[in-house]
Amino acid sequence: MRRVLAATVGAWLAAWVVCWAVPASAQQGTTIAISTRAAEVSDVLLRGKQLETERRWGDALTHYEDAIHQYPGDTGLQRRFELTRLHYDLGRRYADHSFAAALGNLPFEKSLDMYSQVLLKIQAHYVDAPKWRDLLTRGCDGIEVALSEPVFIEKHVPARKRLAIEDFCREVRKAMAARTVNSRTDAREAVAAAARLAQQRLEIRPTAVVLEYLCGASNMLDPYSTYLTPDQLNEVYAQIDGNFVGLGVELKPQDGGLLIVRVIRGSPAEAGGLRANDQIVSINGQPVRATSGDSAINALQGEEGSVVQLSVVTRGAAPRQVTIRRRRIDVPSVDQVGIVDSERGIAYLKITCFQKTTARDLDAALWRLHREGMKSLVIDLRGNPGGLLVASVEAVDRFVERGTIVSTRGRSAQEDITYSAHSEGTWQVPLIVLIDQNSASAAEIFAGAVRDHHRGTIVGVRSYGKGSVQGIFPLEGYKAGVRLTTAKFYSPSGKPYSGVGVEPDVLVQRTARPIEGETTPGAGEEDAMLAAALQAARNVPPSRQASR
């Protein structure tokens, strides 16, 4: 079985990334009066309800994610986030050709076997012991959400049966509540009964019902666990390998469009003139606002060599038309390598994500900078959503001589691992590490190890605060898979990262963004964080400057 441990909050897909788990507003905590907090949460819920009513599930998901970080522990916000995610994930599945093909070819009994296999993966690997009743209840949430979504209803429920949907939902909830569910076998039998009841009452093909129970169970475990369609599973592996076919943009739903968060250097998107902070407003003549975000994202994907036509808006300018040809892209893990202050030997590089090639790419960059006169090094982790845990460990090992880098703790003993540094091949160059609220997971492992070992200066704002590890588990015989949280990770000093993040040594509040959203050494005075990092590098005493 191929299993990959990932510490990430986002995944590069064939043409896009939705970094829904990295809100733009995750900032340092503040003290809020209870009455003020209640009023603010009420306003957040009202705005979220409006987005839900408009079926803007991507925007609603980002909205609730932002709010959860601002108001941690609010059960109302958490519940809205969970239900919104079910809507969002269903839209993605039904816009996914590989899911449609699998659904059409999957017999009822095989779908039940698939459900049982997912439960077995949860039982064997998930960080917390499964509660079978809860998993069944989450599955009921899944089918109820599906029966409120036009794309599901139109595909599976005959028009003459649609008035019976509410009665069915009440009946199946009552029937499931009356069942004893103490094992995987009990859960399978309960889902089989629910699927047969849906077939009798609504004439829905039972396989479709089982898959919604499956997705409800896996996708509501936590924000990072999820069912992966065949195409999504392949795309996760493409992210890990660092290459895929697509446009080369990282996207985030916003204001009824698709905001470009980042453009990969050397990609078709860059060649076509797309830049960070541009907004895609139509795809192949179809307005993004008029479709679901999932359908819009699906329209961006395609075969190598195929063409997509976009209408793109740059802030303050009229829409422009762009035609881009999809091709295979190698995603650089280490980017923007160079000496930014030749007189003082200050070097800079950006680690965009942690993937299979990171250690190799980092080695090449370090030797290049060494030859060019590096005396201190700024490592930019801003916007880095994470990636492979082992890749982050290998990167830290380049700079820390000895001691713990990170430790993981899970429900089973095999998840309790301590990763340690090795003295061989350690670079002694003084480090300045840039982080922001979008630096997450594996990026936090790197920054946290540098901090705890007093190996460098951390500059920026508090990081995202994701402290869990996910494993990728293919489902035998189905081509699909699940991503499950298997452990939580802790800093060298034994502190958790979840909800805490990494605090900077030098706090720099975000100011105006650099030109076109790029955080590069050439961005000038507008990049206050980079300016602070360069100043920290200039303050390094000559006696501490680089040695190898």
C-alpha positions in Angstrom: 0.0 0.0 0.0 1.3 3.4 -0.9 1.1 5.7 2.1 2.4 9.3 2.2 2.7 11.4 5.3 1.8 15.0 4.6 1.8 18.1 6.8 -0.1 20.6 4.7 -3.3 22.6 4.5 -3.5 22.8 0.8 -2.8 20.7 -2.2 -1.7 21.6 -5.7 -4.2 20.2 -8.1 -4.0 19.9 -11.9 -4.7 23.6 -12.5 -5.4 25.1 -9.2 -5.3 25.1 -5.4 -8.0 26.1 -3.1 -6.2 27.1 0.2 -9.4 27.1 2.1 -7.6 26.0 5.2 -5.4 29.1 5.2 -7.5 32.2 5.8 -6.2 35.6 5.0 -7.3 36.9 8.4 -5.5 34.6 10.8 -3.8 37.1 13.0 -2.6 37.2 16.6 -5.3 36.8 19.2 -7.0 39.7 20.9 -9.1 40.1 24.0 -12.8 40.7 23.2 -15.6 41.5 25.6 -18.2 38.7 25.7 -21.1 40.9 24.5 -19.0 42.4 21.7 -17.8 38.9 20.7 -21.4 37.6 20.6 -22.5 40.5 18.4 -19.6 40.1 16.0 -20.2 36.3 15.7 -23.8 37.0 15.0 -22.8 39.4 12.2 -20.4 36.7 10.8 -23.2 34.1 10.9 -25.5 36.5 9.1 -23.0 37.1 6.3 -22.3 33.4 6.1 -26.0 32.7 5.7 -26.2 35.1 2.9 -23.3 33.4 1.1 -25.0 30.0 1.7 -28.3 31.3 0.3 -26.5 32.4 -2.8 -24.9 28.9 -3.0 -21.4 30.5 -3.0 -20.0 27.6 -1.1 -16.3 28.4 -1.8 -16.7 31.9 -0.5 -18.8 30.7 2.5 -16.1 28.1 3.4 -13.4 30.7 3.4 -15.6 33.0 5.4 -16.3 30.5 8.1 -12.7 29.3 8.2 -11.5 32.9 8.8 -14.1 33.3 11.5 -13.2 30.1 13.3 -9.6 31.4 13.6 -10.8 34.7 14.9 -13.4 33.2 17.3 -12.0 29.8 18.3 -14.3 27.5 20.1 -17.6 28.8 18.8 -19.7 25.7 18.2 -22.1 27.6 15.9 -19.4 28.7 13.5 -17.9 25.2 13.6 -21.2 23.6 12.7 -21.7 26.1 9.8 -18.2 25.4 8.5 -18.8 21.6 8.6 -22.1 21.7 6.7 -20.7 24.3 4.2 -17.8 22.0 3.6 -20.2 19.1 2.8 -21.9 21.3 0.1 -18.6 22.5 -1.2 -17.1 18.9 -1.4 -20.2 17.5 -3.1 -20.0 20.2 -5.8 -16.3 19.3 -6.4 -17.1 15.6 -6.6 -20.0 16.1 -9.1 -17.8 18.4 -11.2 -15.1 15.6 -11.3 -15.3 13.4 -14.3 -13.5 10.5 -12.5 -16.1 10.5 -9.7 -18.9 10.4 -12.2 -17.3 7.5 -14.0 -16.7 5.6 -10.8 -20.3 6.2 -9.6 -21.7 5.0 -12.8 -19.8 1.7 -12.7 -20.0 0.8 -9.0 -22.5 -1.8 -8.0 -24.4 -1.4 -4.7 -22.6 -4.2 -2.8 -19.2 -2.9 -4.0 -20.0 0.5 -2.7 -20.8 -1.0 0.7 -17.5 -2.8 0.6 -15.8 0.6 -0.2 -17.6 2.2 2.7 -16.4 -0.6 5.0 -12.9 -0.2 3.8 -13.0 3.5 4.6 -14.2 2.7 8.1 -11.4 0.2 8.4 -8.8 2.9 7.4 -10.3 5.2 10.0 -10.3 2.5 12.7 -6.6 1.6 11.9 -5.1 5.0 11.3 -7.1 8.0 12.4 -5.7 10.0 15.3 -8.7 9.4 17.5 -10.6 6.2 18.1 -13.7 6.1 15.9 -17.2 6.5 17.4 -19.4 4.4 15.0 -22.6 6.2 15.9 -21.0 9.6 15.2 -19.7 8.4 11.8 -23.2 7.2 10.9 -24.7 10.6 12.0 -22.2 12.4 9.9 -23.2 10.2 7.0 -26.8 11.3 7.5 -25.6 14.9 7.3 -24.0 14.0 4.0 -27.1 12.6 2.4 -29.3 15.4 3.7 -26.9 18.0 2.2 -26.9 16.0 -1.1 -30.7 16.1 -1.2 -30.6 19.9 -0.9 -28.2 20.3 -3.8 -29.6 20.7 -7.3 -26.8 18.8 -9.0 -27.5 15.7 -6.9 -31.3 16.0 -7.1 -31.3 16.4 -10.9 -29.1 13.4 -11.4 -30.6 11.0 -8.9 -34.2 12.0 -7.9 -37.0 11.8 -10.4 -39.2 14.9 -10.6 -42.3 13.1 -9.3 -40.4 12.1 -6.1 -38.9 15.5 -5.2 -41.7 16.6 -2.9 -41.0 13.5 -0.8 -37.4 14.5 0.1 -38.2 16.2 3.4 -40.3 13.2 4.6 -37.5 10.8 3.6 -34.9 12.9 5.6 -37.0 12.7 8.7 -37.7 9.0 8.2 -34.1 8.0 7.7 -32.9 10.1 10.7 -35.5 8.3 12.9 -34.6 4.9 11.5 -30.8 5.5 12.0 -31.3 6.8 15.5 -33.2 3.6 16.4 -30.4 1.3 15.3 -27.6 -0.1 17.5 -24.2 0.9 16.0 -21.3 -0.5 18.0 -19.0 -1.7 15.1 -18.1 -1.3 11.5 -20.5 -4.1 10.6 -23.3 -2.3 12.4 -22.5 0.9 10.5 -22.4 -1.0 7.2 -25.8 -2.6 7.8 -27.3 0.7 8.8 -26.0 2.5 5.6 -27.3 -0.4 3.5 -30.7 0.0 5.1 -30.7 3.8 4.5 -29.7 3.3 0.9 -32.5 0.8 0.3 -35.0 3.2 2.0 -33.9 6.0 -0.4 -34.4 3.6 -3.3 -37.9 2.8 -2.1 -39.0 6.3 -1.2 -37.1 8.4 -3.8 -36.0 6.0 -6.4 -32.4 7.0 -5.9 -29.8 4.5 -7.0 -28.5 3.1 -3.7 -24.8 3.4 -4.6 -25.1 7.2 -4.8 -26.5 7.2 -1.2 -23.7 5.0 0.1 -21.1 7.3 -1.3 -22.6 10.3 0.4 -22.6 8.4 3.7 -18.9 7.6 3.0 -18.0 11.2 2.3 -20.0 12.5 5.2 -18.1 10.1 7.6 -14.6 10.9 6.2 -14.9 14.6 5.4 -16.4 15.6 8.8 -13.7 14.0 10.9 -11.7 17.2 10.9 -10.9 20.0 8.4 -8.1 18.0 6.8 -9.4 14.5 6.4 -11.3 13.8 3.2 -12.4 11.3 0.5 -10.3 11.6 -2.6 -11.8 10.9 -6.0 -9.5 9.0 -8.5 -8.4 12.3 -10.1 -7.9 14.0 -6.7 -5.8 11.1 -5.6 -3.6 11.4 -8.7 -3.4 15.2 -8.2 -2.2 14.8 -4.6 0.6 12.5 -5.8 1.4 15.1 -8.5 1.8 17.7 -5.8 4.1 15.4 -3.8 6.2 14.8 -6.9 6.2 18.5 -7.8 4.7 18.3 -11.3 1.3 18.4 -13.0 -0.6 19.4 -16.1 -2.4 22.7 -15.9 -2.1 26.5 -15.9 0.2 27.0 -13.0 -2.0 29.2 -10.7 -3.0 29.0 -7.1 -6.6 30.1 -6.6 -9.0 31.1 -3.9 -12.8 31.7 -4.3 -13.5 35.4 -3.5 -16.4 37.7 -4.3 -18.0 35.4 -6.8 -14.8 35.0 -8.8 -11.5 33.2 -8.5 -8.7 35.2 -7.0 -5.2 34.3 -8.2 -3.1 33.9 -5.0 0.2 32.9 -6.8 1.5 32.2 -10.2 4.2 29.6 -10.7 7.3 31.0 -12.4 7.8 29.7 -15.9 4.2 28.4 -16.1 1.7 29.0 -18.9 -0.2 31.4 -16.6 2.9 33.6 -16.2 3.6 33.5 -19.9 0.0 34.6 -20.5 0.4 37.6 -18.2 -1.5 36.4 -15.2 -0.3 37.9 -11.9 -1.1 37.4 -8.2 -4.2 39.4 -7.1 -5.8 39.2 -10.6 -9.3 37.8 -10.6 -10.7 35.3 -13.1 -14.3 36.4 -13.9 -15.1 34.1 -16.8 -13.8 30.9 -18.3 -14.5 30.0 -21.9 -17.1 32.7 -22.0 -19.0 31.4 -19.0 -19.1 33.9 -16.1 -17.7 32.4 -12.9 -20.4 34.1 -10.8 -23.1 32.4 -12.8 -21.7 28.9 -12.0 -20.6 27.2 -8.9 -17.0 27.7 -7.9 -16.5 23.9 -8.4 -17.8 24.0 -12.0 -15.5 27.0 -12.7 -12.5 25.2 -11.3 -13.3 22.1 -13.2 -13.4 24.2 -16.4 -9.8 25.2 -15.8 -8.6 21.6 -15.9 -8.0 19.8 -19.1 -5.6 17.7 -21.2 -2.1 18.7 -22.0 -2.0 21.0 -25.0 -5.6 22.0 -24.7 -6.6 25.7 -24.5 -8.7 27.8 -22.1 -9.9 31.3 -22.6 -10.1 33.6 -19.6 -11.5 37.0 -18.8 -9.2 38.5 -16.1 -9.5 41.6 -14.0 -6.6 43.5 -12.5 -7.5 45.8 -9.8 -8.5 49.2 -11.2 -8.5 48.1 -14.8 -11.0 46.8 -17.4 -11.3 43.0 -18.0 -8.8 41.6 -20.5 -9.0 38.4 -22.5 -6.3 35.8 -22.1 -5.8 32.5 -23.9 -3.6 29.9 -22.2 -2.5 26.5 -23.4 -2.2 23.9 -20.6 1.1 22.0 -20.3 3.1 20.0 -17.8 4.6 22.1 -15.1 7.4 21.4 -12.7 6.6 23.2 -9.5 9.7 24.8 -8.0 10.0 24.0 -4.3 12.8 26.5 -3.8 12.5 29.8 -5.8 13.8 33.3 -6.2 17.4 32.3 -5.1 19.9 35.1 -5.1 22.2 37.5 -3.3 20.1 40.6 -2.4 22.8 42.6 -0.6 26.2 41.9 -2.2 28.2 44.2 0.2 27.0 42.3 3.3 26.5 38.9 1.6 22.8 38.7 2.4 21.2 35.8 0.5 17.5 35.1 -0.1 15.5 32.1 -1.1 11.8 31.2 -0.9 10.5 27.7 -0.1 7.1 27.6 -1.7 6.1 24.1 -0.4 7.7 21.0 0.9 7.8 18.2 -1.6 10.0 15.3 -2.8 12.4 17.6 -4.5 12.8 20.1 -1.6 16.1 18.8 -0.1 17.7 18.5 -3.5 16.6 21.9 -4.6 17.7 23.4 -1.3 21.1 21.9 -1.6 21.6 23.3 -5.0 20.5 26.7 -3.9 22.8 26.7 -0.9 25.9 25.8 -2.9 25.1 28.4 -5.5 24.7 31.1 -2.8 27.9 29.9 -1.1 29.8 30.4 -4.3 28.3 33.8 -4.7 29.5 35.0 -1.2 26.6 34.2 1.1 27.3 35.4 4.7 23.7 35.3 6.0 20.5 33.8 4.6 16.8 34.9 4.6 14.5 32.0 4.1 11.0 33.1 3.1 8.2 30.7 4.2 5.3 33.2 3.7 2.3 31.6 2.1 3.9 28.1 2.4 1.0 25.8 3.1 3.2 22.8 4.1 3.7 19.6 2.3 5.7 16.4 3.1 6.7 16.1 6.8 9.9 14.3 5.9 10.9 17.1 3.4 10.5 19.7 6.1 12.7 17.5 8.5 15.3 17.2 5.8 15.4 20.9 5.3 15.8 21.6 9.0 18.6 19.1 9.1 20.6 21.3 6.7 20.8 23.9 9.5 20.5 22.2 12.9 23.4 20.1 14.1 21.7 17.9 16.8 18.6 17.4 18.8 14.9 17.0 18.1 13.4 18.6 15.0 9.8 17.5 15.5 7.9 14.7 17.2 4.6 13.1 16.2 2.1 11.5 18.5 -0.8 9.4 17.4 -3.3 6.8 18.7 -1.0 3.9 17.8 2.6 3.4 18.8 3.8 3.5 15.1 2.7 7.1 14.9 4.9 8.2 17.9 8.1 9.2 16.1 10.9 11.6 17.0 12.8 13.1 14.1 16.3 14.2 15.0 19.1 16.3 13.4 22.4 14.9 12.2 25.7 16.9 12.4 26.9 15.8 9.0 26.4 18.4 6.2 25.1 21.2 8.5 25.3 24.8 7.3 26.4 27.3 9.9 25.1 30.3 8.0 23.0 32.7 10.2 19.3 32.4 9.4 16.4 34.8 9.2 13.1 33.0 8.6 10.1 34.9 7.3 6.6 33.7 8.3 3.1 35.0 8.0 -0.5 33.8 8.8 -0.4 31.5 5.8 2.7 29.7 6.8 1.4 26.4 7.9 2.1 22.8 9.0 5.4 21.6 7.5 6.5 25.3 7.2 5.8 25.6 10.9 7.9 22.6 11.6 10.8 24.4 10.0 10.2 27.7 11.7 9.5 26.1 15.0 12.7 24.1 15.0 14.8 27.1 14.0 13.2 29.0 16.9 13.5 26.3 19.6 17.2 25.6 18.7 18.0 29.3 18.7 19.3 28.8 15.2 18.0 32.0 13.7 15.6 35.0 13.9 11.9 34.5 13.1 10.4 37.6 11.4 6.8 38.4 10.5 3.4 37.5 12.2 2.2 34.4 14.0 1.9 31.4 11.7 -1.3 29.5 10.9 -1.3 27.0 13.7 -1.9 23.6 12.1 -0.3 20.8 14.1 -1.5 17.6 12.5 -0.1 15.0 10.1 -2.2 13.4 7.3 -1.6 10.1 5.6 -2.8 9.3 2.1 -4.4 5.9 1.9 -5.5 4.4 -1.5 -8.6 2.2 -1.4 -7.7 -1.2 -2.7 -9.6 -2.0 -5.9 -11.2 1.4 -6.4 -8.4 3.8 -7.5 -9.8 6.4 -5.1 -8.4 7.1 -1.6 -8.8 8.9 1.7 -6.6 11.5 3.4 -6.8 11.0 7.2 -5.2 12.8 10.1 -2.9 10.2 11.7 -1.0 12.2 14.4 -0.3 15.6 15.9 3.1 17.1 15.9 5.1 19.0 18.5 8.0 21.4 18.5 11.5 20.4 19.8 10.5 21.9 23.2 7.4 19.7 23.2 4.9 22.4 22.5 1.9 21.8 20.2 1.4 23.8 17.0 -2.4 23.4 16.7 -4.1 26.7 17.3 -0.9 28.2 18.5 1.5 28.5 15.5 4.9 30.0 15.7 5.4 33.4 17.2 8.0 35.6 15.5 10.9 37.1 17.3 10.4 40.3 15.3 6.7 41.1 14.9 5.9 43.0 11.7 2.3 44.0 11.0 1.3 43.6 7.4 1.2 46.8 5.4 0.6 47.4 1.8 1.2 44.4 -0.4 4.1 44.5 -2.8 3.5 45.3 -6.5 1.1 42.7 -8.0 1.1 40.7 -4.8 4.7 39.3 -5.2 6.8 38.9 -2.1 10.2 39.1 -3.8 13.5 40.7 -2.8 12.8 43.3 -5.5 9.5 44.4 -4.0 10.9 47.5 -2.4 9.8 49.4 0.7 6.2 48.1 0.4 7.3 44.7 1.7 7.7 45.6 5.4 8.3 42.0 6.4 11.2 41.6 4.0 12.7 44.9 5.0 12.6 43.8 8.6 14.3 40.5 7.7 17.0 42.3 5.8 17.6 44.6 8.7 17.9 41.6 11.0 20.5 40.1 8.6 22.5 43.3 8.6 22.6 43.2 12.4 24.3 39.8 12.4 27.8 40.3 13.9 30.7 39.5 11.5 31.9 36.8 13.9 28.6 34.9 13.3 28.6 35.1 9.6 28.6 32.1 7.3 30.8 29.1 7.6 30.5 25.6 6.1 
